[in-house]
């Protein structure tokens, strides 16, 4: 009987409260809530109208959009008339970010002996007119390689963690100028990819739907306490939650919540960020999802 019971518990076919709550307890032991948290790339799903990517200058056939995931090219400023070139990714709304990563083509970065005085890019982020500069460079994880017949490592990119103190941010900026750089150095650099990550949980599955609705699915085998957070919205857009979401979402259960959205532009789409908390035994995790919503209320999920 014991092997059969273990098979049933692992398959999650028993109600969570059966056998004095054994299925729910087993699921919590095998899949703890805190183990569902991970970092997800916001740029994994992009569209023609999101995010907005701009640059101080771009070489022909090498636009700044080439740094987004899924593109095989790179951004270059070869032929630029000046220095201090930059690339900016505008998310369109304030979000709490966990990490930003960027990589240059390793062959475009100077050898280690010269790059000791030349930084492969610089990073900053913004919320409106407020600019955030990361201060703890020791927390950055560098991407590098050691050229043949060299004792030095050439750095060509970074993973940059963003602490909670950074607050919500709506854009990130990668600059080419750095200590000891010049116009010729900036023209050599080829920025291949940028990733912007936030923290989310797999305990819930969120599916934005048309008409301001959000479908919430409990992916675990036990009941979870829900907490629906206010939407993150662009300036000028407002949302009011309709009704009262359920306090508890049963194991593998689904519910739908709805917002009344106002201020949506008629001829364009805007990003909307959803966040729902799931709690049990004093632990809380948050599942996040992004969607583009148009004036008619039609939603395109990006998660």
N, C-alpha and C positions, 0 to 999 in steps of 0.2 A: 504493500500500500504506500509506503514512503516514497519509492521512486515515482509512482504514478502521481502522488501529490506534488512532488517537486516539478514534474512535467507540467501539471496544470497551473502551478504557481508561476513558472517561467513563461508559460504561454499567455498568462493574464486572461484566462477565460472565466475565472470565478469572480463573482461580485466581491468588491473590496471588503464588505462587512461579513462575508460568510466565514464559517469556522472561527467564530469569535474574533474576526478582524485579521486573520492570518494572511489573506491575499494582499490587503493593503499594507500591512507591516512588512511583508516580504518585498513588495515593490519599492517601499521606501528604503529598505536596506540595500537592495540591488541597484536602485537608481535614485540616490539621494538628491534632494532638490538642489543643493549647492553644486552638484556635479553636472547640472544641465547648463551652467553658465559658460559662455565662450564669447570670443570676439568675432564679429561678422563685418565683412567689407561692404560699406555703403555703396561703393562704386561697382559692385559685382553685377548689378542690373542698371544700366543707363539707357537713356532714350535720346532722341534727336533734340529734345528741349530741356533735358536735365541730366547732369548739372550744367551750369553755364561756365565754360572754360575760356578765359581770356589771357592775353599775354602782351607784354610791352612791344614785342616784335616777333615775327615768325618768318623763317626762311621759306621760300616757295616749296610746296609739297610736303612741308613738315609743320602742320598746324598744331596748336596746343592740345587739341582733342586726341592726338595720338598717344598721350600718356594714360588714357583711360584703359582699364582692363578690356581685353578682346581686340585691341589694335596691335598691329605688328610693327608700326613705325616708331618714330621718336619726334620730340620737339627740339628744334634747333634755331639758333638766332644767327646763323652764318650770314654775313652781309649786313648785320645791324649797324646803324649809324652811331651808336653810343654804347655806354656801359650801364651797369646796374639794371640788367634785364631781369624780368620776373614772369612767372606764370601763376595765375590765380584760379582756384576752383570755388565757385559760389554755389553753396548748397540751397540758398533761397529761404532758409528759416533757421532759427537757433537750435542747435542740437548739442547734447553732451557727448563729446567724442572721447575715445579711449586711446587711440594711437593713430599716427600718420606715418606712412612709410614711403620712401621714394628711392629710385635707383637710376643712375646714369649708365649709359653704355660704358663698361669698364675700359674699353679701348680709347674712349674719349677723355678719360681722366689722366692727368699727368702721372708719371711714375712717382713712387713714394718719396724719392729724394727731393723732388720739387714740391710735391703736394703737402709736405710738412708745413709749408708756408702758404698753401693754397687750399681753401676749403671747397669740397665738392658740393656746392650749393648751401643755401641757408633757409631756415624755416621760420615762419610766423603765422599767426591766425588772427582772425578778427571777429568781432560782433559789432556791426555797425561801424562807428568811428573808433571803438576801443580796440587796441592792438595787443595781442598776447605774444610774448616772447618766452619760450621755455628757458628756465634758468639752470636746471640741473642737467648739464650736458653729460655728466658721468652716468646717467641713467639711459642714455641713448645706446642702442645696439647697432654697431657699424657693420656694413657689408663690405667685405674686402677680398682681395686675392693677392698672392705673392708672385710677382713676375719672376720668370726664369732667371737664374743667376743673380737674384737680389735677396738681401736679408730683410728688406722692408715690405710691408703690406700696403697695397694701394686701396684706399677707401673709395668706394663709388656709390654708397647709399647708406641710409639709416632707417631704423625703426625708432620713432620718437614717441614715448608714452606721454599722455596728457593727464595730469592729476585732476582731481575734482575741483581744486582751487582755480583751474583755468576757466570754469564756468561754461555756460552755453556759448557756442561759436557758430558762425554762419558762413565762414569761408576760410580757406587755407592758402598760403602763398609760399611758393618755392622761388627763392632768388638765386641768381647765378653769381653775383658779386660776393667777394669774401676777402679775407685778409690776404694781401699780396696778389690779388687778381688784376687782370687788365682786359681790354677789349678782345685781344687775340685769344685769351684763355676762355672767355665766355663763348666765343664763336666755336671753339673746339668741342665744348660740352654738348652731349646729346642725351636729353632726359627721356628715358624709356617708359617708366611707369610710376604711378602714384596710387597709393591705397589709403583710404580713410575708413577707420574701423570704430564701431561702437560696441558696447557690451550688451548682450541679449541672452535669453534663456530658451531652451527647447521644451520646457515644461508645458508651455502653451503654444498653440499654433494660431497665428492671427491672419485673417484674410479680409482685407478691405473690399467692400462691395459698393455698388452704385447707391446713390441716395443717402450718403452719409452713414451707411451701415458698416459694422465691423463684426465679422464672425470669429468667435473665440472657441477654440477646441482644447480640452484638457487631454494631453497626450500621455499622461501617467495613469497608473492603475489604482489611484486612490483619490479621494475628494480633496480639493484645494480651495482655500479661501481666496476670493478675487478682490482686486482693487483696481478699478479703471481710472487711469490718470487723465488729467486734461490734455487735449491735443496740443502738440507743438505746431504753430501756424505762422505763415508769413505775415508781415505787417498788413493791416487792413482787412484780414480775414478773421472771422469770429465763429465760435462753435458753442452750442448749448446742448448738453446731454439730455436726451428725451427719455423720461422714465427713470426707473431705478434698476441698475444691473443686479443680478442675483449675487447674494453674499457668498455662496458656496457653489462651485461647479463640480458636479459628480465626476467620478472616474470615467475617462474617455467620453465625457459629455460635451455638448456643444450649446452655446448660447449666442444670441445676436444682440448687440447694442447699437444705438443709433444717435447721431448728432444732427442738429439743425445747423447747417453751415450758411453763413451770410458773408457777403463781401467778395465772393468768388468772381474773378474776371470772366467776362462773357466769351472772349475769343482766345483765351490762353489757359494753360493748366498750371497749377501751383502744387508744390510738395506739401504733404500733410504727414506728420509723424504720430503714430499711435504707440501707446505704452500701457501695458496691463501687468499688475503685480500678482504673483501667486505666492501664498504663504501656507506654511504648516510647521508646527512644533517650534515656533519662534524664529523660523528662517523665512526670508522673503527674497524672491528673485523677480526680475522684470523682463518680460518679453517685449521686443520692439519691432516695429514694422513701418515702412515708408510707402507712400502711394502718391501718384499724381492725380489730382482731382480737377475737373473742368467745371465751367459755369453751369452745366446741366446736371452736375452731381455725379457724372460718370467717373469711375475710379480705375486706375491702372496700378495694381500692386507692384511693388519693387522689392519684395521680400519672399 
